Structures are given as C-alpha cells and as structure tokens.
C-alpha cells in the first residue's frame, strides 16, 4: 500500500473540495492536519466564506457564551466544534455545560435483569455490542455476559469455524467451512464465480444449508471438511467443490511475532507502520510486542517516557492548555491520563 504524500498542493486541492473548514476537517482530516502543521491552512481555505478566528479567540467567555445556546453536549459539539474543543482541552467543559440536560443513568440502573432484557433483543453478542454498547460493557464488567447471552447463536472468528454443506435436490453438494453461515451466504451471492452460485443459476434449484459441526478450531475444522467431502462422495453425492478440501477458507493473516517484526523493520516511524500494516500493528499491540518490535524506530517513546517533570518542562512557553496540546500531544494526553493537568495549568475561571 503506497502512502499518500501530503504536499502543499495536495492539501490545497483537498481544501478546494469543501465550502467550510468544518467539512474539510471532518471529511479529509489528515490533509487538514498537515495543512495546519505546515502553515498552509489559510491557502487551503482561502476560498471559504468563513471568518477566520484570530489566535486565542476561544477563551473562557466565548466558549461559555456558545455553550449557553445548547441544551445538550452533543448539539454543542456538532454545531460549535471550535468552542467545544477549546473548552475540552482547557478543562472548562464541565463548568460551561452545567446548565445542560444530563442523560446519565442513576446509580444502580444497570442490573442483571435490565441487561438481560436488552440482550434478548439480539441473536449474537456482536449485534448486542454494536447496538447497546453500554449495556454490553456493563454486563461484561459484572461477569453476567455468558448468563444473559445463553440464547444467542455462537459465532466463530477467523481462528474458529464450523463445517457446513449445501445440499441440492439434484444430488449435488458443496462442503465448506465458515465462521458465520449468514455472512458466508451473503458473500457467496455477490461472487459470480462461486461454485454454489453457479449451480443455483444453472439449475434454478434452491439448496438446503446444514451446519455439520459446532464452532471448532480452524485446524480441526479443516480435517472435518475433508472427512465430510469423502462421506458425501461415498454416499453418491456429486461434489461441487473446486478447491481441494482441507484449506482454511478465507481468513486474515495470522500475525506471529516474527512476521510482524519482519514488516516493521521496513519503517522508521510507528505512524507509517500503522498506516501500511494496520493488522500487524494491532496484533503487536494486543500481544504486548509493540515497544519491542518498534525499538529501532525514530522517536520511539515507550508509554512510561513521560514523567511529571518532563511534561512540566515540555509546557514551558505555553500560555494555555491548547498550546500545550498543539506543541506535544503525547505529553499532553499523558498528563491528562495521570491527572496532572490541574497542577500544570490550574483552571482560573469559574461561573458566577
């Protein structure tokens, strides 16, 4: 995958696609970020009718005046992103949003019965997580998840699959493996070269789909696929499989330590590594290998790099939290996560 080169010309051309800075920011964030970083933003946005806010425009009073127009934080964030971002970075958000309606659940709201009631709406844990993330996370945290999801279908993943068969009325059969039969069925319909799809079009027959095994490790599923192909052959079925049975089916690359290390050595920055090999990067992060694998990279600062004294040193010359954030995001977010920000930049403003 080739990395985009964010030159001034490229960023200006990206900016020309939009009529407002907010649209440029939301739809082409990386180009917008490079334009800001390199001082090209005014050139990229020169055609826009928006009034450019002067530096330090979003002080406490301006942020508060904008916040008073809204009843909900979501509306404030969407309609006045500049004021919202400045308030968040400077630690004013809770103060200027005190008048807004709060939608937080009361203490004790998330009981096992409430989580079960929501879980019963869904057929899989994935659907549950996507549609009711808060309930899912609470059930997982309280260790209720297995109990309230007992009615759900067990879906596999790229390392755990089941064996299935398509049986046609004309005595043709196709044996395969999949982590989710519904997903496999949808993907098959869109593939004109698929053996099952071809046979359906040729004969206009509707097959019966049967799941032959439970969700099992992929190596075992491959062995079972071979077994069932031979079984159907011995029972005088005409097998539609074109590829030899025993393959793992479509699955993501299994990123081992050595494979990740090999691709990581191509790059000298984590950001480039992450963009070009997101799967390898995520796998290294999940397995705790990231710092080791990226040890050769330029500017490789491990998580424990930022101490309070280093953050304090880094903020020298910054007149506000926003300036600190723009100067060094790594130090800024580390200070936020360790609750050092109030010591580094005490909040000077309070509501009357």
C-alpha positions as CSV (number, residue, x, y, z in Angstrom):
1,X,0.0,0.0,0.0
2,X,1.5,3.3,-1.1
3,X,1.5,6.1,1.5
4,X,-0.2,9.4,0.3
5,X,2.2,12.3,0.1
6,X,0.6,15.3,1.8
7,X,2.3,18.1,-0.1
8,X,1.0,21.7,0.0
9,X,-0.5,21.2,-3.5
10,X,-2.3,18.1,-2.4
11,X,-3.7,19.8,0.8
12,X,-4.8,22.9,-1.1
13,X,-6.6,20.7,-3.7
14,X,-8.3,18.8,-0.9
15,X,-9.4,22.1,0.7
16,X,-11.0,23.2,-2.6
17,X,-13.5,20.3,-2.4
18,X,-15.2,21.9,0.6
19,X,-17.0,25.2,1.4
20,X,-16.4,25.2,5.1
21,X,-13.5,24.4,7.3
22,X,-15.6,22.1,9.4
23,X,-16.4,20.0,6.3
24,X,-12.7,19.9,5.4
25,X,-11.8,18.8,8.9
26,X,-14.5,16.1,9.1
27,X,-14.0,14.6,5.6
28,X,-10.3,14.9,5.0
29,X,-8.8,15.1,8.5
30,X,-5.2,14.1,7.6
31,X,-4.9,16.7,4.8
32,X,-6.4,19.3,7.2
33,X,-3.9,18.3,9.9
34,X,-0.9,18.6,7.6
35,X,-2.2,22.0,6.4
36,X,-2.4,23.2,10.0
37,X,1.0,21.7,10.9
38,X,2.8,23.3,7.9
39,X,1.1,26.7,7.9
40,X,-0.9,26.0,4.7
41,X,-4.4,26.2,6.2
42,X,-5.2,29.7,5.1
43,X,-4.1,28.9,1.5
44,X,-6.2,25.7,1.5
45,X,-9.3,27.6,2.9
46,X,-8.9,31.0,1.1
47,X,-12.0,30.4,-1.0
48,X,-14.2,29.7,2.0
49,X,-16.6,32.3,3.2
50,X,-16.0,31.6,6.9
51,X,-14.5,34.3,9.1
52,X,-11.1,33.0,10.4
53,X,-11.0,33.3,14.1
54,X,-7.9,35.1,15.5
55,X,-5.5,33.2,17.7
56,X,-6.7,32.7,21.3
57,X,-10.3,33.7,20.2
58,X,-11.8,30.8,22.1
59,X,-11.2,32.0,25.6
60,X,-13.4,31.0,28.5
61,X,-16.1,33.7,28.0
62,X,-16.5,33.0,24.2
63,X,-16.8,29.2,24.9
64,X,-19.3,29.8,27.7
65,X,-21.4,32.1,25.5
66,X,-21.5,29.5,22.8
67,X,-22.4,26.7,25.2
68,X,-25.4,28.6,26.6
69,X,-27.0,28.3,23.2
70,X,-27.4,24.5,23.6
71,X,-29.2,22.1,25.9
72,X,-27.2,19.0,25.1
73,X,-23.4,18.4,24.8
74,X,-23.9,16.6,21.6
75,X,-25.6,19.6,20.0
76,X,-22.8,21.9,21.3
77,X,-20.1,19.6,19.9
78,X,-21.7,19.3,16.5
79,X,-22.7,22.9,16.0
80,X,-19.7,24.7,17.6
81,X,-16.8,22.3,17.4
82,X,-14.2,25.1,17.8
83,X,-15.7,26.2,21.2
84,X,-16.2,22.7,22.3
85,X,-12.7,21.6,21.5
86,X,-11.1,24.6,23.2
87,X,-13.3,24.0,26.3
88,X,-12.4,20.3,26.4
89,X,-8.6,21.0,26.0
90,X,-8.6,23.7,28.7
91,X,-10.7,21.8,31.2
92,X,-13.7,24.2,31.1
93,X,-16.2,21.7,29.6
94,X,-17.9,20.6,32.8
95,X,-18.2,24.2,34.1
96,X,-19.7,25.7,30.9
97,X,-22.1,22.7,30.4
98,X,-23.6,22.7,33.9
99,X,-26.9,24.1,32.5
100,X,-27.3,21.2,30.0
101,X,-29.6,18.2,30.4
102,X,-27.8,15.2,31.7
103,X,-28.7,11.7,30.3
104,X,-26.6,9.7,32.7
105,X,-28.3,6.7,34.2
106,X,-29.0,6.8,38.0
107,X,-26.8,4.7,40.3
108,X,-27.9,1.0,40.3
109,X,-29.7,1.3,37.0
110,X,-27.7,-1.4,35.3
111,X,-29.0,-4.6,37.0
112,X,-28.6,-8.1,35.6
113,X,-32.3,-8.1,34.7
114,X,-32.0,-4.8,32.8
115,X,-29.0,-6.1,30.8
116,X,-30.8,-9.4,30.1
117,X,-33.9,-7.5,28.8
118,X,-31.7,-5.7,26.3
119,X,-29.7,-8.8,25.4
120,X,-32.8,-10.7,24.5
121,X,-33.3,-8.3,21.5
122,X,-30.2,-9.7,19.7
123,X,-29.2,-13.0,18.2
124,X,-25.4,-12.6,18.6
125,X,-23.0,-11.0,21.0
126,X,-21.7,-8.9,18.2
127,X,-25.1,-7.4,17.5
128,X,-25.5,-6.7,21.2
129,X,-22.2,-4.9,21.4
130,X,-22.8,-2.8,18.3
131,X,-26.4,-1.7,19.2
132,X,-26.2,-1.4,23.0
133,X,-22.6,-0.9,23.9
134,X,-23.2,0.5,27.4
135,X,-25.3,-2.5,28.5
136,X,-22.9,-4.9,26.9
137,X,-19.9,-3.4,28.6
138,X,-21.7,-3.3,32.0
139,X,-22.7,-7.0,31.6
140,X,-19.1,-7.9,30.7
141,X,-17.7,-5.9,33.6
142,X,-20.1,-7.6,36.1
143,X,-19.4,-11.0,34.5
144,X,-23.1,-11.5,33.6
145,X,-22.4,-11.8,29.9
146,X,-22.5,-15.6,29.5
147,X,-25.6,-15.9,31.6
148,X,-27.6,-13.2,29.7
149,X,-26.4,-14.3,26.3
150,X,-27.2,-18.0,26.6
151,X,-29.9,-17.7,24.0
152,X,-27.6,-16.3,21.3
153,X,-26.0,-18.1,18.4
154,X,-22.4,-18.9,18.8
155,X,-20.4,-17.2,16.1
156,X,-16.9,-18.1,15.2
157,X,-14.0,-16.0,14.1
158,X,-11.0,-16.2,11.8
159,X,-9.5,-18.9,14.0
160,X,-12.6,-20.9,15.0
161,X,-15.1,-22.1,12.3
162,X,-17.7,-24.7,11.6
163,X,-18.2,-27.1,8.7
164,X,-21.4,-26.7,6.6
165,X,-22.9,-28.2,3.5
166,X,-25.2,-27.1,0.7
167,X,-27.4,-30.0,-0.5
168,X,-29.2,-29.6,-3.8
169,X,-32.3,-31.6,-4.9
170,X,-30.4,-32.9,-7.9
171,X,-27.9,-34.7,-5.6
172,X,-25.1,-32.1,-5.8
173,X,-23.4,-30.9,-2.7
174,X,-20.9,-28.4,-1.6
175,X,-18.9,-28.8,1.7
176,X,-17.1,-25.8,3.2
177,X,-16.1,-24.1,6.4
178,X,-17.1,-20.6,7.7
179,X,-17.1,-18.6,10.9
180,X,-20.6,-17.3,10.3
181,X,-23.1,-19.0,7.9
182,X,-25.2,-15.9,7.4
183,X,-22.2,-13.8,6.4
184,X,-20.9,-16.6,4.2
185,X,-24.2,-16.8,2.5
186,X,-24.3,-13.1,1.8
187,X,-20.8,-13.1,0.4
188,X,-21.5,-16.1,-1.8
189,X,-24.4,-14.3,-3.5
190,X,-22.1,-11.5,-4.6
191,X,-19.5,-13.8,-6.0
192,X,-20.3,-14.8,-9.6
193,X,-17.5,-17.4,-9.8
194,X,-18.7,-19.2,-6.6
195,X,-19.5,-22.9,-7.3
196,X,-22.8,-22.8,-5.4
197,X,-23.9,-19.6,-7.0
198,X,-23.1,-21.0,-10.5
199,X,-25.1,-24.2,-9.8
200,X,-28.1,-22.2,-8.5
201,X,-28.1,-20.1,-11.7
202,X,-27.6,-23.1,-13.9
203,X,-30.4,-25.3,-12.4
204,X,-32.6,-22.7,-10.7
205,X,-32.7,-25.0,-7.7
206,X,-32.7,-23.9,-4.0
207,X,-30.3,-25.8,-1.8
208,X,-30.7,-26.8,1.9
209,X,-28.0,-25.5,4.1
210,X,-26.9,-27.6,7.0
211,X,-24.3,-26.9,9.8
212,X,-22.4,-30.2,10.2
213,X,-20.2,-29.3,13.2
214,X,-20.1,-26.9,16.1
215,X,-17.7,-23.9,16.1
216,X,-14.3,-25.6,16.4
217,X,-10.6,-24.6,16.0
218,X,-9.8,-24.0,12.3
219,X,-7.2,-26.9,12.1
220,X,-9.9,-29.3,13.3
221,X,-12.5,-27.7,11.0
222,X,-10.1,-28.3,8.0
223,X,-9.9,-32.0,9.0
224,X,-13.6,-32.3,9.4
225,X,-14.1,-30.7,6.0
226,X,-12.0,-33.5,4.3
227,X,-14.0,-36.1,6.3
228,X,-17.4,-34.8,5.1
229,X,-16.4,-34.4,1.5
230,X,-15.4,-38.1,1.5
231,X,-18.6,-39.0,3.3
232,X,-20.8,-37.3,0.7
233,X,-18.8,-38.9,-2.1
234,X,-19.3,-42.3,-0.6
235,X,-23.0,-41.6,-0.4
236,X,-23.0,-40.9,-4.1
237,X,-23.3,-37.1,-4.0
238,X,-21.8,-35.1,-6.8
239,X,-19.3,-32.7,-5.1
240,X,-19.3,-29.1,-6.3
241,X,-16.0,-28.2,-4.5
242,X,-13.4,-26.9,-6.9
243,X,-10.6,-26.3,-4.4
244,X,-9.3,-29.2,-2.6
245,X,-10.9,-29.7,0.9
246,X,-8.8,-29.0,4.0
247,X,-7.9,-25.4,3.3
248,X,-8.7,-22.9,6.0
249,X,-11.1,-20.9,3.9
250,X,-10.7,-17.1,3.8
251,X,-9.1,-15.7,6.9
252,X,-6.9,-12.9,8.0
253,X,-3.2,-13.3,8.1
254,X,-2.1,-14.8,11.4
255,X,0.4,-12.2,12.6
256,X,3.2,-14.0,14.5
257,X,5.9,-12.1,16.3
258,X,8.4,-12.9,13.5
259,X,6.1,-11.9,10.7
260,X,5.3,-8.5,12.4
261,X,9.0,-7.9,13.2
262,X,9.9,-8.5,9.5
263,X,7.4,-5.9,8.2
264,X,8.1,-3.4,11.0
265,X,11.8,-3.3,10.0
266,X,10.8,-1.6,6.7
267,X,9.7,1.5,8.5
268,X,11.4,4.1,10.8
269,X,8.2,5.6,12.2
270,X,5.2,3.9,14.0
271,X,2.7,6.1,12.2
272,X,3.8,4.8,8.8
273,X,3.9,1.2,10.1
274,X,0.4,1.5,11.4
275,X,-1.0,3.0,8.2
276,X,0.6,0.4,5.9
277,X,0.1,-2.7,8.1
278,X,-2.8,-2.0,10.5
279,X,-3.4,-5.7,11.1
280,X,0.2,-6.3,12.1
281,X,0.3,-3.2,14.2
282,X,-2.9,-4.1,16.1
283,X,-1.7,-7.6,16.7
284,X,1.6,-6.4,18.1
285,X,-0.3,-4.0,20.4
286,X,-2.7,-6.7,21.6
287,X,0.1,-9.1,22.4
288,X,2.3,-6.6,24.1
289,X,5.1,-6.7,21.5
290,X,4.8,-3.2,20.1
291,X,7.6,-1.5,22.0
292,X,10.0,-4.3,21.3
293,X,9.1,-4.5,17.6
294,X,9.3,-0.7,17.1
295,X,12.5,-0.3,19.2
296,X,14.5,0.6,16.1
297,X,12.2,3.4,15.0
298,X,12.8,7.1,15.2
299,X,11.3,8.9,18.2
300,X,10.2,5.6,19.8
301,X,9.0,6.8,23.2
302,X,7.5,4.0,25.2
303,X,4.5,4.6,27.4
304,X,6.5,5.3,30.6
305,X,8.6,8.0,28.9
306,X,6.6,11.0,30.1
307,X,7.1,11.8,33.8
308,X,5.6,14.9,35.5
309,X,8.9,16.7,35.4
310,X,9.3,16.1,31.6
311,X,5.7,17.2,31.0
312,X,6.4,20.3,33.1
313,X,9.5,21.0,31.1
314,X,7.6,20.5,27.8
315,X,4.9,23.0,28.7
316,X,7.5,25.9,29.1
317,X,6.5,28.7,26.8
318,X,2.8,27.5,26.5
319,X,0.3,30.0,27.7
320,X,-2.7,27.7,27.7
321,X,-3.6,24.0,27.6
322,X,-4.5,24.3,24.0
323,X,-1.0,25.5,23.1
324,X,0.5,22.6,25.2
325,X,-1.7,20.2,23.2
326,X,-0.7,21.6,19.9
327,X,3.0,21.6,20.9
328,X,3.2,18.0,22.1
329,X,0.1,15.7,22.0
330,X,1.9,12.8,23.6
331,X,2.9,14.8,26.7
332,X,-0.5,16.5,26.8
333,X,-2.5,13.2,26.8
334,X,-0.1,11.6,29.3
335,X,-0.7,14.5,31.6
336,X,-4.4,14.2,31.2
337,X,-4.4,10.4,31.9
338,X,-2.4,10.9,35.1
339,X,-4.5,13.8,36.4
340,X,-1.5,16.3,36.2
341,X,-3.2,18.9,34.1
342,X,-4.7,20.9,37.0
343,X,-1.3,21.3,38.5
344,X,0.3,22.2,35.2
345,X,-2.5,24.6,34.1
346,X,-4.8,25.5,37.0
347,X,-8.4,26.5,36.0
348,X,-8.7,30.2,36.5
349,X,-12.3,30.7,35.6
350,X,-15.5,29.9,37.5
351,X,-19.1,30.6,36.7
352,X,-20.6,33.5,38.6
